[in-house]
Amino acid sequence: MSDEQSPWRCARGRPYDPFPVLDALAAGDVGALERLRDHLVHDGAVGTASYAAVPRLVDAGQLALVAAIELGREEEGAPSLPTALRTPYLRAVEHALERVPGDSEGLQAWYSLHAARRGHRELARALQFMDRREILARHG
């Protein structure tokens, strides 16, 4: 499906099909994650394509992007979670929260996602923007 035919919208409101880029991410394309970030979250805004991508992002271990999408979902003006995407989205997020990552980057994103799901938006945002290398150098 081309972007023009996609039923979903990117964070900027244009039609966008995230699945070809998600396939590229799964195949090891190093630029795919940046392309996804560019389309799925923009200045805190998300689109319905962001919601559609979440199950695959969870499978790929991209919790930082999932946390950003979850935060964007609660922003004023964010699109509602479409009925067809609701169950897969919520199951994927809950599945992500059940698995504790072993690396510091994944753990920081996991905590941010937890905070977002529990309504601690300021904490979730702070965790997203904190430089873990600086924190570990200072306190680790």
Secondary structure, DSSP 8 states (H G I E B T S, - for coil): --GGG-SSB-TTSSB---HHHHHHHHTT-TTHHHHHHHHH-BTTB--HHHHHHHHHHHHTT-HHHHHHHHHHHTSTT-----HHHHHHHHHHHHHHHHS--SSHHHHHHHHHHHHHHTT-HHHHHHHHHS-HHHHHHHH-
